[in-house]
Amino acid sequence: MLAVAKRVVFPEAFGTQLAARPGEKTFMVKVSSLRRMTPDTYDRNIIHIEFDTSDTDLTYEIGDALGVYGFNDAAQVRAFCTQYGLDGEQLVTATRDGQGQTRSVHSWLTHALDLFGRPSKKFYTALADFATDEKEAEKLRWLTTSEGSVEFKDRVADTTTYADLLNEFTSARPSFLYLVDLIAPIKPRHYSIASSAKMHPGSVHLCVVTVEWKNSKGELRMGQCTRFLNSLNIGDEIVVSVKPSVMKLPPLDSQPVIMAGLGTGMAPFRAFIEERAVRKLQGVEVGPMTLYFGSRHRAMEYLYGEELEAYHADGLLSGLQLAFSRDQKAKVYIQHKMREDAELLASQMLNQDGCFYLCGPTWPTGDVKDAMVGAFTKFGNIKAGDANRVIEELKESERYTLEVY
Ligand SMILES: Cc1cc2nc3c(=O)[nH]c(=O)nc-3n(C[C@H](O)[C@H](O)[C@H](O)COP(=O)(O)OP(=O)(O)OC[C@H]3O[C@@H](n4cnc5c(N)ncnc54)[C@H](O)[C@@H]3O)c2cc1C
């Protein structure tokens, strides 16, 4: 058999399941390092992953995000195949993304279809049409009506998946080709790049917190992509893309940079700091950099703590303000640390063309803005109403940037 024919017939064996998706430039990168950053005993699992990009033409700018195409868990897929009565080895050709693809049933469900993702109402309706048990058909249709909306919402809140529905409504047995049509494709997830290409040529780093929860039955569920990333081994190859982001270093090396990051929101700031560290090594005079970093406990989640301390000692990181919210009785958050620095914030933002960045979860956005408004009113001679307008202007001129998720 010709090599190319073998690749189509036995895609798993030849890795063609990793092939690029149409319409997006993708790259195959290799895991070169993966370590857990939080102690094993701690409930939050945060990992640092490095990918070797040296065999690719992948390039990225500071602040870009990496799109990761994650796969489903092979064991979970096998269990589903058994329950649904599918032969995982059977080859199936179907059109996806406008092109014919031949994969085994197992590969379709592991590499292409979001089997453990959230089904839309359309899927419930489509499944009803296949249900041979009238009661099941009725229930599925009812769930899509206004009368069934409370239970539908409960099911969404309980993170019901395509697989859950197919296992619950056992009289609905669409053929596999219909499943390929009805189940949405796995979507890539984005992760802020945590490295500078100048400091780490041929490599790209991520800082990822795994997402886990229990449904109402007490079953452990894991986020599609973070489960995948957490299960990788050194040498594994994965498909990624590069997505430009709003997180850009200011145009001038001399401009002050003020960064506020919570948890994995630290990722792009590690890249910022590394980029400026390289510039400094090259003899360029770089402006002040202040980091406000927040997490729960210093001993558990001081992400890149040793590196940060070294940059602080070196003076590159002119300010390092840490808010470990649960290390003392009173909760301390990044906005509290920013309030302590009100004079510096007003001076760098209003008089020195400074740029402010917030990255991580959405919840501190309002409090952080209030801290900035407080700084402008107290030390910038600006009225509260005007301070809000100044922040809007700073946003317009890309000097007050949020990347929250
Ligand atoms: C620009 C950008 C940068 C980012 N940078 C980082 C970063 O540096 N580090 C980082 O850790 N993360 C980052 N993220 C977040 C990341 O993209 C993912 O959203 C996150 O990792 C969760 O992905 P997942 O596939 O593991 O979880 P998912 O499977 O997408 O699940 C996420 C949530 O969706 C809900 N959900 C899942 N399944 C269902 C269902 N069947 N029905 C209903 N609800 C459901 C659950 O509430 C779950 O908690 C970034 C996001 C963006 C947009």
The ligand as an SDF file (V2000), in Angstrom:
LIG
                    3D

 53 58  0  0  0  0  0  0  0  0999 V2000
   -7.6790   35.1840   25.6230 C   0  0  0  0  0  0  0  0  0  0  0  0
   -7.7570   34.0670   26.6460 C   0  0  0  0  0  0  0  0  0  0  0  0
   -6.6360   33.7230   27.3520 C   0  0  0  0  0  0  0  0  0  0  0  0
   -6.6930   32.6950   28.3040 C   0  0  0  0  0  0  0  0  0  0  0  0
   -5.5690   32.3590   28.9730 N   0  0  0  0  0  0  0  0  0  0  0  0
   -5.5920   31.3600   29.8860 C   0  0  0  0  0  0  0  0  0  0  0  0
   -4.4120   30.9960   30.5860 C   0  0  0  0  0  0  0  0  0  0  0  0
   -3.3360   31.5730   30.3960 O   0  0  0  0  0  0  0  0  0  0  0  0
   -4.4850   29.9730   31.4780 N   0  0  0  0  0  0  0  0  0  0  0  0
   -5.6690   29.3110   31.7300 C   0  0  0  0  0  0  0  0  0  0  0  0
   -5.6750   28.3820   32.5570 O   0  0  0  0  0  0  0  0  0  0  0  0
   -6.8110   29.6380   31.0620 N   0  0  0  0  0  0  0  0  0  0  0  0
   -6.8020   30.6200   30.1390 C   0  0  0  0  0  0  0  0  0  0  0  0
   -7.9470   30.9430   29.4440 N   0  0  0  0  0  0  0  0  0  0  0  0
   -9.1690   30.1130   29.6530 C   0  0  0  0  0  0  0  0  0  0  0  0
   -9.1600   28.8950   28.6710 C   0  0  0  0  0  0  0  0  0  0  0  0
   -9.2810   29.3440   27.3470 O   0  0  0  0  0  0  0  0  0  0  0  0
  -10.3050   27.8970   28.9060 C   0  0  0  0  0  0  0  0  0  0  0  0
  -11.5220   28.5900   28.9060 O   0  0  0  0  0  0  0  0  0  0  0  0
  -10.1990   27.1150   30.2030 C   0  0  0  0  0  0  0  0  0  0  0  0
   -8.9590   26.4600   30.2880 O   0  0  0  0  0  0  0  0  0  0  0  0
  -11.2950   26.0460   30.2990 C   0  0  0  0  0  0  0  0  0  0  0  0
  -11.2150   25.1900   29.1800 O   0  0  0  0  0  0  0  0  0  0  0  0
  -11.6090   23.6500   29.2670 P   0  0  0  0  0  0  0  0  0  0  0  0
  -11.7470   23.1440   27.8760 O   0  0  0  0  0  0  0  0  0  0  0  0
  -10.7200   22.9080   30.1960 O   0  0  0  0  0  0  0  0  0  0  0  0
  -13.0400   23.6840   29.9790 O   0  0  0  0  0  0  0  0  0  0  0  0
  -14.4490   23.5630   29.2400 P   0  0  0  0  0  0  0  0  0  0  0  0
  -14.7080   22.1750   28.8350 O   0  0  0  0  0  0  0  0  0  0  0  0
  -14.5260   24.6050   28.1850 O   0  0  0  0  0  0  0  0  0  0  0  0
  -15.3790   23.9260   30.4520 O   0  0  0  0  0  0  0  0  0  0  0  0
  -15.3770   25.2480   30.9630 C   0  0  0  0  0  0  0  0  0  0  0  0
  -16.6580   25.4920   31.7210 C   0  0  0  0  0  0  0  0  0  0  0  0
  -17.7620   25.3480   30.8260 O   0  0  0  0  0  0  0  0  0  0  0  0
  -18.8300   24.7470   31.4970 C   0  0  0  0  0  0  0  0  0  0  0  0
  -19.2420   23.5130   30.8020 N   0  0  0  0  0  0  0  0  0  0  0  0
  -18.4360   22.5090   30.3920 C   0  0  0  0  0  0  0  0  0  0  0  0
  -19.1710   21.5230   29.8360 N   0  0  0  0  0  0  0  0  0  0  0  0
  -20.4540   21.9260   29.8880 C   0  0  0  0  0  0  0  0  0  0  0  0
  -21.6940   21.3480   29.4700 C   0  0  0  0  0  0  0  0  0  0  0  0
  -21.7440   20.1470   28.8940 N   0  0  0  0  0  0  0  0  0  0  0  0
  -22.8250   22.0390   29.6940 N   0  0  0  0  0  0  0  0  0  0  0  0
  -22.7920   23.2510   30.2870 C   0  0  0  0  0  0  0  0  0  0  0  0
  -21.6570   23.8550   30.7000 N   0  0  0  0  0  0  0  0  0  0  0  0
  -20.5040   23.2050   30.5050 C   0  0  0  0  0  0  0  0  0  0  0  0
  -18.3940   24.4310   32.9040 C   0  0  0  0  0  0  0  0  0  0  0  0
  -18.8630   25.4480   33.7560 O   0  0  0  0  0  0  0  0  0  0  0  0
  -16.9060   24.4970   32.8510 C   0  0  0  0  0  0  0  0  0  0  0  0
  -16.3540   24.9410   34.0570 O   0  0  0  0  0  0  0  0  0  0  0  0
   -7.9170   31.9960   28.5300 C   0  0  0  0  0  0  0  0  0  0  0  0
   -9.0570   32.3720   27.8190 C   0  0  0  0  0  0  0  0  0  0  0  0
   -8.9870   33.3830   26.8930 C   0  0  0  0  0  0  0  0  0  0  0  0
  -10.2380   33.7520   26.1440 C   0  0  0  0  0  0  0  0  0  0  0  0
  1  2  1  0
  2  3  1  0
  2 52  2  0
  3  4  2  0
  4  5  1  0
  4 50  1  0
  5  6  2  0
  6  7  1  0
  6 13  1  0
  7  8  2  0
  7  9  1  0
  9 10  1  0
 10 11  2  0
 10 12  1  0
 12 13  2  0
 13 14  1  0
 14 15  1  0
 14 50  1  0
 15 16  1  0
 16 17  1  0
 16 18  1  0
 18 19  1  0
 18 20  1  0
 20 21  1  0
 20 22  1  0
 22 23  1  0
 23 24  1  0
 24 25  2  0
 24 26  1  0
 24 27  1  0
 27 28  1  0
 28 29  2  0
 28 30  1  0
 28 31  1  0
 31 32  1  0
 32 33  1  0
 33 34  1  0
 33 48  1  0
 34 35  1  0
 35 36  1  0
 35 46  1  0
 36 37  1  0
 36 45  1  0
 37 38  2  0
 38 39  1  0
 39 40  1  0
 39 45  2  0
 40 41  1  0
 40 42  2  0
 42 43  1  0
 43 44  2  0
 44 45  1  0
 46 47  1  0
 46 48  1  0
 48 49  1  0
 50 51  2  0
 51 52  1  0
 52 53  1  0
M  END
$$$$
